[in-house]
């Protein structure tokens, strides 16, 4: 599994990670090729063992998402445009909901 594959699973959390955290995530993804099928508790334990504070990353991602949402409202994002939160999804299927 590469970084692009992980982006679909972890979304905007990847934008908040430093290089050491990204390396740890890649190592975890090599250990579990089907990361999306592994129980959440097991993955969180792996993250904790690797020194990754998932709650802090989620908080940072939420702040970033809020900032981007403010920008999106100012710009008037179209329904079929990519969501400015960085998820890669269309606006109508992501933050507009």
C-alpha positions as CSV (number, residue, x, y, z in Angstrom):
1,X,0.0,0.0,0.0
2,X,1.3,3.4,-0.9
3,X,0.7,6.9,0.3
4,X,-2.0,7.5,-2.3
5,X,-4.0,4.5,-1.1
6,X,-3.7,5.6,2.5
7,X,-5.0,9.0,1.6
8,X,-8.4,7.5,0.8
9,X,-8.5,5.8,4.2
10,X,-7.0,8.5,6.3
11,X,-8.1,11.5,4.3
12,X,-7.0,14.9,5.6
13,X,-5.2,13.5,8.6
14,X,-2.2,12.8,6.3
15,X,-1.8,16.6,5.7
16,X,-1.2,17.1,9.4
17,X,1.5,14.4,9.8
18,X,5.2,15.0,9.9
19,X,7.6,12.7,7.9
20,X,8.2,10.4,10.9
21,X,4.5,9.9,11.4
22,X,4.0,9.2,7.7
23,X,6.8,6.6,7.8
24,X,5.2,4.9,10.7
25,X,1.8,4.9,8.9
26,X,3.5,3.3,5.8
27,X,5.1,0.7,8.0
28,X,1.7,-0.1,9.6
29,X,0.1,-0.3,6.2
30,X,2.7,-2.9,5.1
31,X,1.9,-4.9,8.2
32,X,-1.8,-4.8,7.3
33,X,-2.3,-4.8,3.5
34,X,-6.1,-4.4,3.9
35,X,-6.0,-1.6,6.4
36,X,-9.6,-0.7,5.8
37,X,-10.7,-4.2,7.0
38,X,-8.6,-4.2,10.2
39,X,-10.6,-3.3,13.4
40,X,-10.3,0.3,14.4
41,X,-9.1,-0.5,17.9
42,X,-6.2,-2.5,16.5
43,X,-5.1,0.3,14.2
44,X,-5.4,2.9,17.0
45,X,-3.2,0.7,19.2
46,X,-0.6,0.4,16.3
47,X,-0.7,4.2,15.9
48,X,-0.2,4.7,19.7
49,X,2.7,2.2,19.7
50,X,4.3,4.2,16.8
51,X,4.0,7.4,18.8
52,X,1.2,8.9,16.7
53,X,-1.4,11.0,18.6
54,X,-4.5,10.3,16.5
55,X,-6.7,12.7,18.5
56,X,-4.3,15.6,18.0
57,X,-4.1,14.9,14.3
58,X,-8.0,14.8,14.1
59,X,-8.1,18.1,16.0
60,X,-5.7,19.7,13.6
61,X,-7.5,18.3,10.6
62,X,-10.8,19.7,12.0
63,X,-9.3,23.1,12.4
64,X,-7.9,22.9,8.8
65,X,-11.3,21.8,7.5
66,X,-13.1,24.7,9.3
67,X,-10.6,27.1,7.8
68,X,-11.1,25.7,4.3
69,X,-14.9,25.6,4.7
70,X,-14.8,29.4,5.5
71,X,-12.8,29.9,2.3
72,X,-15.2,27.7,0.4
73,X,-18.2,29.7,1.5
74,X,-16.5,32.9,0.5
75,X,-15.6,31.4,-3.0
76,X,-19.0,29.7,-3.6
77,X,-17.8,26.2,-4.4
78,X,-19.9,24.4,-7.0
79,X,-21.6,21.1,-6.2
80,X,-19.4,19.0,-8.6
81,X,-16.1,20.7,-7.7
82,X,-13.6,19.0,-5.3
83,X,-14.3,19.8,-1.7
84,X,-11.8,22.4,-0.4
85,X,-11.4,20.4,2.9
86,X,-8.8,18.2,1.0
87,X,-10.8,14.9,1.1
88,X,-10.7,14.5,-2.7
89,X,-14.5,14.0,-2.8
90,X,-17.0,16.3,-4.5
91,X,-18.4,19.2,-2.5
92,X,-21.9,17.8,-2.6
93,X,-20.8,14.4,-1.3
94,X,-18.5,15.8,1.4
95,X,-18.9,18.9,3.5
96,X,-22.0,20.3,1.9
97,X,-24.0,17.5,3.6
